[in-house]
Amino acid sequence: MHYGISLNDAEFLELTIKLQICYEETIKFFKVHIGDLEERIREARFQITIDDYMDEQGEMLAEMNREEAYIDWLEGSYEDLGEGKW
């Protein structure tokens, strides 16, 4: 099932403020236990462009196609040796 949320501007602002407060309180709490937490968060943040995403997807698909071609070749080789149909 798919769900959606309809918020007016005031509700959206209220939700955003509450989420910001939760985020800040969470950071304060965990910073006590994880000394370099803020540094870790800074390092973990990144942005990916649609071009980078599409490049990654293309590389992944190309790799999958190479693997499938190799498997097809390997199966054909077994069949050529009389090992039966794969």
Buried (B, 14 or more C-beta within 10 A) or exposed (E): EEEEEEEEEEEEEEEEEEEEEEEEEEEEEEEEEEEEBEEEEEEEEEEEEEEEEEEEEEEEEEEEEEEEEEEEEEEEEEEEEEEEEE
